[in-house]
Amino acid sequence: MAVATEPLVDVRAASRTHGTVQVLAPTSLTLGPGEAAAVVGPNGSGKSTLLRLVAGKDEPTTGEVRVLGLPADRARLRRREDVAVLLGGLSAYPDLTVAEHLRLVASAWAGRHPGPDVETALAAAELDRVRDQLPGELSSGEGQMFALATTLYRPARLVLLDEPEQRLDARWRAVARRLVDGALDAGRALLVATHDPDLRADLARRGRKVELAAPGPR
């Protein structure tokens, strides 16, 4: 008999209210290994808020959010090695190069990091040309791709991405979609808030869409 496994993400009728303003209407979703969910909706519908709840950076006003079998705020502290988050940009060391940041990630998770090696990862993200540049020397698109590549280079089971396509032109967006597909092929779960129709379609094929509506007046 098959044994039921607990989902990596389990959101049950979670909502978030700031003061008298509901910034996320009650929302439910589950996400297992190798599954993707594209969070879509107009500005103000709560896409970033939902990701913050799953990341444990905020708490629901109603409902429940569990990650890796724990309340999301506890998972953030006790299971941080299993969750990679890109919300609002990457905190980078200004005096480490692009390649050195990836080497730091590989070193930090030595023994758990499955690869590929740094040079292969840089080539996959088309960042090998800027491997020896500092974060402050990158163009806007290069900086966003650097943030995405660094986040995905962590050996996390769950990856949360908030509009990874921002500041990327058509070529870079195609690269980003390949990186996201590679993460799913590796068995990771991805929860991605996105306005990009191609990325949204790719994620929906690998899982589902979570459509949020802008909350109305209370």
C-alpha positions as CSV (number, residue, x, y, z in Angstrom):
1,M,0.0,0.0,0.0
2,A,1.3,3.5,-0.9
3,V,2.4,5.6,2.0
4,A,1.1,9.2,1.9
5,T,3.9,11.8,2.2
6,E,3.5,15.2,3.7
7,P,3.7,18.0,1.2
8,L,6.6,20.4,1.4
9,V,4.2,23.3,1.4
10,D,0.7,23.2,2.8
11,V,-1.3,26.5,2.8
12,R,-4.7,26.2,4.3
13,A,-7.1,29.2,3.8
14,A,-4.3,31.6,4.8
15,S,-5.0,35.3,4.6
16,R,-3.1,38.4,5.6
17,T,-4.5,41.7,6.8
18,H,-2.6,44.9,7.6
19,G,-4.8,47.1,9.8
20,T,-8.1,47.2,8.0
21,V,-6.7,46.2,4.6
22,Q,-6.7,42.6,3.5
23,V,-3.6,42.2,1.4
24,L,-4.1,38.4,0.7
25,A,-7.6,36.8,0.5
26,P,-7.9,33.3,1.9
27,T,-5.7,31.0,-0.2
28,S,-4.9,27.3,-0.2
29,L,-2.3,25.3,-2.0
30,T,-0.1,22.2,-1.5
31,L,3.3,21.6,-3.2
32,G,5.3,18.4,-3.2
33,P,8.8,17.4,-4.5
34,G,9.3,18.2,-8.2
35,E,6.1,20.2,-8.3
36,A,5.7,23.9,-9.4
37,A,3.1,26.5,-8.7
38,A,2.9,29.8,-10.6
39,V,1.4,32.5,-8.4
40,V,-0.4,34.9,-10.8
41,G,-2.7,37.9,-10.4
42,P,-2.8,41.7,-10.7
43,N,-0.7,44.0,-8.7
44,G,-2.0,44.2,-5.1
45,S,-3.5,40.7,-5.2
46,G,-1.0,39.4,-2.6
47,K,1.6,37.4,-4.6
48,S,4.6,38.7,-2.7
49,T,2.6,38.4,0.6
50,L,1.9,34.7,-0.1
51,L,5.6,34.0,-0.7
52,R,6.5,35.9,2.5
53,L,4.1,33.7,4.4
54,V,5.6,30.5,3.0
55,A,9.1,31.8,3.7
56,G,8.1,32.4,7.3
57,K,8.9,36.1,7.1
58,D,5.3,37.0,7.9
59,E,2.4,35.3,9.7
60,P,-1.1,34.7,8.4
61,T,-3.9,36.6,10.0
62,T,-6.2,33.6,9.4
63,G,-5.5,30.0,8.3
64,E,-2.3,28.1,8.5
65,V,1.0,27.8,6.5
66,R,3.2,24.7,7.0
67,V,6.5,24.1,5.4
68,L,8.4,20.8,5.6
69,G,6.0,19.7,8.3
70,L,6.4,22.7,10.5
71,P,4.7,26.1,10.9
72,A,6.4,28.3,8.3
73,D,8.0,30.6,10.9
74,R,9.6,27.7,12.7
75,A,10.7,26.0,9.4
76,R,12.5,29.3,8.6
77,L,14.7,28.8,11.7
78,R,14.9,25.0,11.9
79,R,15.0,24.0,8.3
80,R,16.6,26.9,6.6
81,E,19.0,24.6,4.7
82,D,16.0,23.2,2.8
83,V,14.5,26.5,1.7
84,A,16.0,29.0,-0.8
85,V,14.4,32.3,-1.1
86,L,14.7,35.2,-3.6
87,L,12.4,38.0,-2.4
88,G,13.3,41.5,-3.3
89,G,16.9,40.9,-4.4
90,L,20.0,39.1,-3.3
91,S,22.1,40.3,-0.3
92,A,25.6,40.0,-1.9
93,Y,29.1,40.7,-0.6
94,P,30.3,43.8,-2.5
95,D,34.0,42.6,-2.6
96,L,33.4,39.1,-3.8
97,T,33.1,38.3,-7.5
98,V,30.3,36.5,-9.1
99,A,32.2,33.2,-9.2
100,E,33.3,33.6,-5.6
101,H,29.7,33.9,-4.4
102,L,28.9,30.6,-6.0
103,R,32.1,29.0,-4.5
104,L,30.9,30.3,-1.1
105,V,27.5,28.6,-1.5
106,A,29.2,25.3,-2.5
107,S,31.6,25.6,0.5
108,A,28.8,26.5,2.9
109,W,26.9,23.3,1.9
110,A,29.9,21.0,1.5
111,G,28.8,17.4,1.7
112,R,25.2,18.3,0.7
113,H,25.8,20.2,-2.5
114,P,25.1,17.9,-5.5
115,G,26.7,20.1,-8.1
116,P,27.2,21.1,-10.8
117,D,30.6,22.8,-10.3
118,V,30.8,26.6,-10.3
119,E,32.0,26.9,-13.8
120,T,29.2,24.7,-15.2
121,A,26.6,26.7,-13.2
122,L,28.0,30.0,-14.5
123,A,27.9,28.7,-18.1
124,A,24.3,27.5,-17.6
125,A,23.3,31.0,-16.4
126,E,25.4,32.6,-19.2
127,L,27.3,34.5,-16.5
128,D,30.8,33.1,-17.4
129,R,31.7,36.3,-19.2
130,V,31.2,38.3,-15.9
131,R,32.5,35.6,-13.6
132,D,35.3,37.9,-12.2
133,Q,33.2,41.0,-11.8
134,L,31.9,42.4,-8.6
135,P,28.1,42.6,-8.0
136,G,28.2,46.4,-8.2
137,E,29.8,46.2,-11.7
138,L,27.0,44.1,-13.2
139,S,24.2,45.5,-15.5
140,S,20.7,45.4,-14.2
141,G,19.9,42.2,-16.1
142,E,23.2,40.6,-15.2
143,G,22.6,41.4,-11.5
144,Q,19.1,39.8,-11.6
145,M,20.5,36.7,-13.3
146,F,23.3,36.5,-10.8
147,A,20.7,36.7,-8.0
148,L,18.6,33.9,-9.6
149,A,21.6,31.7,-10.3
150,T,23.0,32.1,-6.8
151,T,19.6,31.3,-5.2
152,L,19.2,28.2,-7.4
153,Y,22.7,27.0,-6.6
154,R,21.8,26.3,-3.0
155,P,20.9,22.6,-2.5
156,A,17.4,23.5,-1.2
157,R,14.4,21.2,-1.5
158,L,12.0,24.2,-1.8
159,V,12.7,27.4,-3.8
160,L,10.6,30.6,-3.5
161,L,11.0,33.2,-6.3
162,D,9.3,36.5,-6.5
163,E,9.2,37.8,-10.1
164,P,12.5,36.3,-11.2
165,E,12.0,37.7,-14.6
166,Q,12.2,41.4,-13.5
167,R,14.8,43.5,-15.3
168,L,15.5,40.6,-17.8
169,D,15.2,41.0,-21.5
170,A,13.8,38.3,-23.8
171,R,17.2,36.4,-24.0
172,W,17.8,36.5,-20.3
173,R,14.2,35.4,-19.6
174,A,14.8,32.3,-21.8
175,V,17.9,31.5,-19.7
176,A,15.9,32.0,-16.5
177,R,13.2,29.5,-17.7
178,R,15.9,26.9,-18.4
179,L,17.3,27.3,-14.9
180,V,13.9,26.9,-13.4
181,D,13.2,23.8,-15.5
182,G,16.6,22.4,-14.3
183,A,15.6,22.9,-10.7
184,L,12.4,21.1,-11.3
185,D,14.2,18.3,-13.1
186,A,16.4,17.9,-10.0
187,G,13.2,17.2,-7.9
188,R,12.9,20.6,-6.2
189,A,9.6,22.2,-5.5
190,L,9.2,25.8,-6.8
191,L,6.7,28.4,-5.8
192,V,7.1,31.4,-8.2
193,A,5.2,34.7,-8.4
194,T,5.5,35.9,-12.0
195,H,4.0,38.2,-14.6
196,D,5.9,36.5,-17.4
197,P,3.5,34.5,-19.6
198,D,6.1,32.1,-20.9
199,L,7.4,31.3,-17.4
200,R,3.9,31.0,-16.1
201,A,3.0,28.5,-18.9
202,D,6.2,26.5,-18.2
203,L,5.4,26.3,-14.5
204,A,1.7,25.4,-15.1
205,R,2.8,22.5,-17.3
206,R,5.0,21.2,-14.4
207,G,2.3,21.8,-11.8
208,R,-0.4,24.4,-11.4
209,K,-1.4,28.0,-11.4
210,V,-2.5,29.8,-8.2
211,E,-4.6,32.7,-9.3
212,L,-5.1,35.5,-6.8
213,A,-7.7,38.2,-7.2
214,A,-7.2,41.7,-5.9
215,P,-8.9,41.9,-2.5
216,G,-12.0,44.0,-2.5
217,P,-12.9,46.6,0.2
218,R,-13.8,45.2,3.6
